[in-house]
């Protein structure tokens, strides 16, 4: 599990840099200001949580259930939150908004909140 968390942290961090550059250059031409701001929010949250995954990967053994669930909450939460935002922005800019992604974004946010809550619990248990 530790290697999985580190791999996802590095992967999500790398993709955040790529998507950030893509948004700042290529998508800037086709996005409205609001779409660009939303896309950038997805990139920021992805990068912040990629760093969290790396910190967790180097500081936790993932030997307890709470640590494992925390790791999965962050990994899945990042994917659902940020990638649904990317999909919504890109599809909207092309005039074919994938509305089914709208409810997925808050589910990703809940995953991130759960990850943070479980992290807090691990601190309180120590």
C-alpha positions as a Python dict, from the first residue, in 0.01 Angstrom:
ca = {
    (1, 'X'): (0, 0, 0),
    (2, 'X'): (285, 243, 77),
    (3, 'X'): (421, 215, -276),
    (4, 'X'): (69, 262, -420),
    (5, 'X'): (27, 586, -226),
    (6, 'X'): (367, 714, -339),
    (7, 'X'): (301, 616, -701),
    (8, 'X'): (-36, 794, -703),
    (9, 'X'): (121, 1097, -533),
    (10, 'X'): (390, 1120, -800),
    (11, 'X'): (147, 1045, -1084),
    (12, 'X'): (-109, 1301, -970),
    (13, 'X'): (166, 1558, -915),
    (14, 'X'): (308, 1502, -1262),
    (15, 'X'): (-37, 1521, -1421),
    (16, 'X'): (-116, 1841, -1230),
    (17, 'X'): (190, 2007, -1384),
    (18, 'X'): (96, 1881, -1732),
    (19, 'X'): (-271, 1983, -1697),
    (20, 'X'): (-172, 2318, -1550),
    (21, 'X'): (53, 2394, -1845),
    (22, 'X'): (-208, 2264, -2089),
    (23, 'X'): (-472, 2487, -1928),
    (24, 'X'): (-249, 2793, -1920),
    (25, 'X'): (-153, 2763, -2286),
    (26, 'X'): (-375, 2548, -2510),
    (27, 'X'): (-705, 2570, -2325),
    (28, 'X'): (-673, 2942, -2253),
    (29, 'X'): (-772, 3000, -2615),
    (30, 'X'): (-1098, 2802, -2598),
    (31, 'X'): (-1208, 2846, -2235),
    (32, 'X'): (-1413, 3128, -2090),
    (33, 'X'): (-1270, 3298, -1782),
    (34, 'X'): (-1500, 3092, -1558),
    (35, 'X'): (-1403, 2765, -1727),
    (36, 'X'): (-1035, 2849, -1692),
    (37, 'X'): (-1082, 2938, -1323),
    (38, 'X'): (-1266, 2609, -1262),
    (39, 'X'): (-1000, 2410, -1447),
    (40, 'X'): (-728, 2580, -1240),
    (41, 'X'): (-918, 2486, -922),
    (42, 'X'): (-905, 2122, -1028),
    (43, 'X'): (-531, 2149, -1093),
    (44, 'X'): (-464, 2319, -757),
    (45, 'X'): (-659, 2064, -558),
    (46, 'X'): (-491, 1783, -747),
    (47, 'X'): (-144, 1919, -672),
    (48, 'X'): (-218, 1992, -307),
    (49, 'X'): (-344, 1641, -253),
    (50, 'X'): (-65, 1481, -456),
    (51, 'X'): (175, 1637, -206),
    (52, 'X'): (-40, 1505, 80),
    (53, 'X'): (-17, 1154, -68),
    (54, 'X'): (361, 1176, -85),
    (55, 'X'): (386, 1299, 273),
    (56, 'X'): (155, 1018, 388),
    (57, 'X'): (352, 762, 187),
    (58, 'X'): (673, 858, 363),
    (59, 'X'): (523, 889, 712),
    (60, 'X'): (262, 615, 748),
    (61, 'X'): (297, 237, 734),
    (62, 'X'): (-64, 179, 618),
    (63, 'X'): (-80, -113, 856),
    (64, 'X'): (-409, -7, 1014),
    (65, 'X'): (-753, 5, 856),
    (66, 'X'): (-789, 377, 920),
    (67, 'X'): (-463, 451, 736),
    (68, 'X'): (-562, 234, 439),
    (69, 'X'): (-907, 394, 413),
    (70, 'X'): (-746, 738, 445),
    (71, 'X'): (-512, 660, 155),
    (72, 'X'): (-793, 535, -67),
    (73, 'X'): (-1012, 833, 28),
    (74, 'X'): (-744, 1072, -97),
    (75, 'X'): (-660, 872, -413),
    (76, 'X'): (-1024, 828, -517),
    (77, 'X'): (-1126, 1175, -398),
    (78, 'X'): (-857, 1341, -612),
    (79, 'X'): (-963, 1144, -917),
    (80, 'X'): (-1336, 1212, -878),
    (81, 'X'): (-1296, 1578, -783),
    (82, 'X'): (-1030, 1705, -1021),
    (83, 'X'): (-1095, 1485, -1321),
    (84, 'X'): (-1470, 1552, -1316),
    (85, 'X'): (-1391, 1925, -1321),
    (86, 'X'): (-1159, 1874, -1619),
    (87, 'X'): (-1427, 1679, -1801),
    (88, 'X'): (-1693, 1938, -1728),
    (89, 'X'): (-1475, 2227, -1844),
    (90, 'X'): (-1351, 2063, -2162),
    (91, 'X'): (-1690, 1923, -2263),
    (92, 'X'): (-1859, 2256, -2191),
    (93, 'X'): (-1604, 2443, -2403),
    (94, 'X'): (-1678, 2206, -2691),
    (95, 'X'): (-2053, 2268, -2654),
    (96, 'X'): (-2132, 1915, -2534),
    (97, 'X'): (-2131, 1948, -2155),
    (98, 'X'): (-2122, 1609, -1984),
    (99, 'X'): (-2376, 1695, -1715),
    (100, 'X'): (-2348, 1354, -1550),
    (101, 'X'): (-2007, 1466, -1418),
    (102, 'X'): (-2166, 1746, -1212),
    (103, 'X'): (-2270, 1524, -919),
    (104, 'X'): (-1935, 1342, -923),
    (105, 'X'): (-1735, 1651, -824),
    (106, 'X'): (-1893, 1680, -476),
    (107, 'X'): (-1845, 1306, -423),
    (108, 'X'): (-1474, 1360, -486),
    (109, 'X'): (-1481, 1649, -243),
    (110, 'X'): (-1638, 1423, 18),
    (111, 'X'): (-1358, 1174, -40),
    (112, 'X'): (-1103, 1446, 24),
    (113, 'X'): (-1285, 1560, 338),
    (114, 'X'): (-1296, 1199, 458),
    (115, 'X'): (-921, 1168, 400),
    (116, 'X'): (-854, 1480, 605),
    (117, 'X'): (-1094, 1368, 879),
    (118, 'X'): (-922, 1031, 904),
    (119, 'X'): (-584, 1203, 915),
    (120, 'X'): (-711, 1413, 1206),
    (121, 'X'): (-830, 1098, 1381),
    (122, 'X'): (-486, 938, 1344),
    (123, 'X'): (-334, 1247, 1510),
    (124, 'X'): (-585, 1236, 1795),
    (125, 'X'): (-519, 865, 1852),
    (126, 'X'): (-142, 913, 1876),
}
